[in-house]
Protein backbone atom coordinates (compact mmCIF):
# COMPACT_ATOMS: atom_id res chain seq x y z
CA UNK A 1 0.00 0.00 0.00
CA UNK A 2 1.24 3.43 -0.87
CA UNK A 3 -0.01 6.45 0.99
CA UNK A 4 0.63 10.10 0.49
CA UNK A 5 1.10 11.93 3.75
CA UNK A 6 0.18 15.36 2.49
CA UNK A 7 -2.54 16.10 5.00
CA UNK A 8 -3.73 15.19 8.45
CA UNK A 9 -6.77 13.59 6.84
CA UNK A 10 -4.58 11.12 4.90
CA UNK A 11 -2.64 10.28 8.05
CA UNK A 12 -5.89 9.55 9.89
CA UNK A 13 -7.08 7.37 7.01
CA UNK A 14 -3.80 5.48 7.08
CA UNK A 15 -4.03 4.89 10.83
CA UNK A 16 -7.65 3.76 10.53
CA UNK A 17 -6.78 1.30 7.77
CA UNK A 18 -3.91 -0.11 9.84
CA UNK A 19 -6.24 -0.53 12.83
CA UNK A 20 -8.67 -2.52 10.69
CA UNK A 21 -5.87 -4.76 9.49
CA UNK A 22 -4.93 -5.56 13.11
CA UNK A 23 -8.52 -6.34 14.07
CA UNK A 24 -9.00 -9.71 12.51
CA UNK A 25 -12.18 -11.60 13.00
CA UNK A 26 -11.72 -14.80 14.97
CA UNK A 27 -13.77 -17.80 13.97
CA UNK A 28 -14.89 -20.59 16.22
CA UNK A 29 -16.10 -24.02 15.26
CA UNK A 30 -18.34 -26.26 17.30
CA UNK A 31 -18.09 -30.00 16.94
CA UNK A 32 -20.38 -32.67 18.24
CA UNK A 33 -18.86 -36.10 18.72
CA UNK A 34 -20.83 -39.29 18.49
CA UNK A 35 -18.55 -41.97 19.90
CA UNK A 36 -19.23 -45.64 19.40
CA UNK A 37 -19.99 -47.87 22.38
CA UNK A 38 -16.40 -49.11 22.39
CA UNK A 39 -15.09 -45.51 22.40
CA UNK A 40 -17.48 -44.61 25.23
CA UNK A 41 -16.04 -47.46 27.30
CA UNK A 42 -12.49 -46.23 26.66
CA UNK A 43 -13.38 -42.61 27.42
CA UNK A 44 -15.07 -43.63 30.67
CA UNK A 45 -12.01 -45.67 31.58
CA UNK A 46 -9.78 -42.62 31.04
CA UNK A 47 -12.12 -40.38 33.03
CA UNK A 48 -12.29 -42.84 35.89
CA UNK A 49 -8.54 -43.38 36.08
CA UNK A 50 -7.93 -39.63 35.93
CA UNK A 51 -10.46 -38.98 38.68
CA UNK A 52 -8.92 -41.69 40.86
CA UNK A 53 -5.36 -40.33 40.45
CA UNK A 54 -6.46 -36.74 41.15
CA UNK A 55 -8.39 -37.73 44.28
CA UNK A 56 -5.69 -40.16 45.46
CA UNK A 57 -2.95 -37.52 45.30
CA UNK A 58 -5.16 -34.84 46.80
CA UNK A 59 -5.61 -37.13 49.83
CA UNK A 60 -1.91 -38.04 49.71
CA UNK A 61 -1.00 -34.34 49.85
CA UNK A 62 -3.31 -33.78 52.82
CA UNK A 63 -1.78 -36.63 54.81
CA UNK A 64 1.76 -35.59 53.92
CA UNK A 65 1.00 -32.02 54.98
CA UNK A 66 -0.38 -33.25 58.32
CA UNK A 67 2.88 -35.14 58.82
CA UNK A 68 4.83 -31.93 58.13
CA UNK A 69 5.92 -32.73 54.57
CA UNK A 70 5.23 -30.62 51.50
CA UNK A 71 4.66 -32.39 48.20
CA UNK A 72 4.55 -31.31 44.59
CA UNK A 73 4.19 -32.71 41.08
CA UNK A 74 7.62 -34.36 41.09
CA UNK A 75 6.88 -36.27 44.29
CA UNK A 76 3.46 -37.32 43.02
CA UNK A 77 4.92 -38.50 39.73
CA UNK A 78 7.43 -40.73 41.52
CA UNK A 79 4.73 -42.18 43.76
CA UNK A 80 2.45 -42.73 40.75
CA UNK A 81 5.19 -44.72 39.02
CA UNK A 82 5.61 -46.85 42.15
CA UNK A 83 1.84 -47.30 42.42
CA UNK A 84 1.56 -48.53 38.85
CA UNK A 85 4.21 -51.18 39.59
CA UNK A 86 2.25 -52.63 42.50
CA UNK A 87 -0.19 -55.45 41.94
CA UNK A 88 -3.12 -53.66 43.57
CA UNK A 89 -2.90 -50.67 41.23
CA UNK A 90 -1.68 -52.37 38.06
CA UNK A 91 -5.02 -51.48 36.45
CA UNK A 92 -3.68 -47.91 36.12
CA UNK A 93 -1.60 -49.20 33.19
CA UNK A 94 -4.79 -49.64 31.16
CA UNK A 95 -4.66 -45.98 30.06
CA UNK A 96 -1.82 -43.83 28.75
CA UNK A 97 0.53 -42.41 31.33
CA UNK A 98 0.07 -38.93 29.82
CA UNK A 99 -3.56 -38.92 30.91
CA UNK A 100 -2.57 -39.69 34.49
CA UNK A 101 0.28 -37.18 34.46
CA UNK A 102 -2.08 -34.48 33.22
CA UNK A 103 -4.32 -35.06 36.23
CA UNK A 104 -1.26 -34.51 38.45
CA UNK A 105 -0.50 -31.30 36.57
CA UNK A 106 -4.10 -30.18 37.05
CA UNK A 107 -3.80 -30.82 40.79
CA UNK A 108 -0.51 -28.90 40.90
CA UNK A 109 -2.20 -26.00 39.10
CA UNK A 110 -5.11 -26.08 41.55
CA UNK A 111 -2.71 -25.86 44.50
CA UNK A 112 -0.75 -23.07 42.82
CA UNK A 113 -3.97 -21.06 42.32
CA UNK A 114 -4.98 -21.71 45.93
CA UNK A 115 -1.69 -20.52 47.39
CA UNK A 116 -1.64 -17.41 45.17
CA UNK A 117 -5.20 -16.57 46.38
CA UNK A 118 -6.71 -16.99 42.90
CA UNK A 119 -8.80 -20.00 43.77
CA UNK A 120 -10.13 -22.09 46.59
CA UNK A 121 -8.67 -25.24 48.06
CA UNK A 122 -8.80 -28.18 45.60
CA UNK A 123 -11.71 -30.54 46.14
CA UNK A 124 -12.32 -34.11 45.03
CA UNK A 125 -12.94 -34.26 41.33
CA UNK A 126 -16.24 -35.59 40.07
CA UNK A 127 -16.49 -36.36 36.38
CA UNK A 128 -19.69 -37.31 34.69
CA UNK A 129 -19.59 -40.39 32.55
CA UNK A 130 -20.92 -40.53 29.02
QUIRAZI-V898298 format. One record per residue. N is the residue number from 1. RES is the residue in one letter. SS is DSSP state (helix for helix, strand for strand, loop for the rest). PSI is psi in radians with two decimals (NA if undefined). OMEGA is omega in whole degrees, 0 to 359 (999 if undefined). Layout:
BEGIN
n	res	ss	psi	omega
N	RES	SS	PSI	OMEGA
N	RES	SS	PSI	OMEGA
END
This chain:
BEGIN
n	res	ss	psi	omega
1	X	loop	2.33	175
2	X	loop	2.36	180
3	X	loop	2.49	174
4	X	loop	2.19	180
5	X	loop	1.09	182
6	X	loop	-0.23	180
7	X	loop	2.88	177
8	X	helix	-0.63	179
9	X	helix	-0.78	180
10	X	helix	-0.64	178
11	X	helix	-0.74	179
12	X	helix	-0.69	177
13	X	helix	-0.72	179
14	X	helix	-0.83	180
15	X	helix	-0.70	178
16	X	helix	-0.73	180
17	X	helix	-0.64	178
18	X	helix	-0.62	177
19	X	helix	-0.71	180
20	X	helix	-0.60	179
21	X	helix	-0.69	181
22	X	helix	-0.52	181
23	X	loop	1.54	179
24	X	loop	2.54	180
25	X	loop	2.24	178
26	X	loop	2.40	179
27	X	loop	2.56	176
28	X	loop	2.55	178
29	X	loop	2.39	175
30	X	loop	2.39	178
31	X	loop	2.50	175
32	X	loop	2.20	180
33	X	loop	2.44	176
34	X	loop	1.46	183
35	X	loop	2.68	175
36	X	loop	2.99	180
37	X	helix	-0.66	178
38	X	helix	-0.73	179
39	X	helix	-0.62	177
40	X	helix	-0.72	179
41	X	helix	-0.79	180
42	X	helix	-0.73	178
43	X	helix	-0.78	179
44	X	helix	-0.61	177
45	X	helix	-0.79	178
46	X	helix	-0.78	180
47	X	helix	-0.75	181
48	X	helix	-0.77	179
49	X	helix	-0.73	179
50	X	helix	-0.78	179
51	X	helix	-0.76	179
52	X	helix	-0.83	182
53	X	helix	-0.76	179
54	X	helix	-0.88	182
55	X	helix	-0.67	180
56	X	helix	-0.82	183
57	X	helix	-0.35	170
58	X	helix	-0.79	177
59	X	helix	-0.67	177
60	X	helix	-0.74	180
61	X	helix	-0.69	179
62	X	helix	-0.80	181
63	X	helix	-0.66	178
64	X	helix	-0.67	179
65	X	helix	-0.68	177
66	X	helix	-0.53	178
67	X	loop	-0.04	178
68	X	loop	0.22	180
69	X	loop	2.45	174
70	X	loop	2.46	180
71	X	loop	2.82	177
72	X	loop	-2.99	184
73	X	helix	-0.74	183
74	X	helix	-0.74	178
75	X	helix	-0.78	181
76	X	helix	-0.70	181
77	X	helix	-0.71	178
78	X	helix	-0.75	180
79	X	helix	-0.66	178
80	X	helix	-0.74	178
81	X	helix	-0.74	178
82	X	helix	-0.69	179
83	X	helix	-0.77	183
84	X	helix	-0.40	180
85	X	helix	-0.25	179
86	X	loop	2.78	182
87	X	loop	-0.60	182
88	X	loop	-0.54	184
89	X	loop	0.37	181
90	X	helix	-0.34	178
91	X	helix	-0.27	176
92	X	helix	-0.31	179
93	X	helix	-0.11	182
94	X	helix	-0.33	179
95	X	loop	2.90	180
96	X	loop	2.61	180
97	X	helix	-0.47	180
98	X	helix	-0.62	178
99	X	helix	-0.77	181
100	X	helix	-0.68	178
101	X	helix	-0.61	179
102	X	helix	-0.61	178
103	X	helix	-0.59	175
104	X	helix	-0.68	177
105	X	helix	-0.66	178
106	X	helix	-0.69	178
107	X	helix	-0.73	177
108	X	helix	-0.73	178
109	X	helix	-0.69	179
110	X	helix	-0.73	177
111	X	helix	-0.68	180
112	X	helix	-0.74	178
113	X	helix	-0.66	180
114	X	helix	-0.82	183
115	X	helix	-0.33	175
116	X	loop	0.22	176
117	X	loop	0.57	175
118	X	loop	0.03	180
119	X	loop	3.03	179
120	X	loop	3.06	182
121	X	loop	2.41	180
122	X	loop	2.45	179
123	X	loop	2.92	178
124	X	loop	2.40	181
125	X	loop	2.44	177
126	X	loop	1.96	177
127	X	loop	2.53	174
128	X	loop	2.47	179
129	X	loop	2.69	179
130	X	loop	NA	999
END
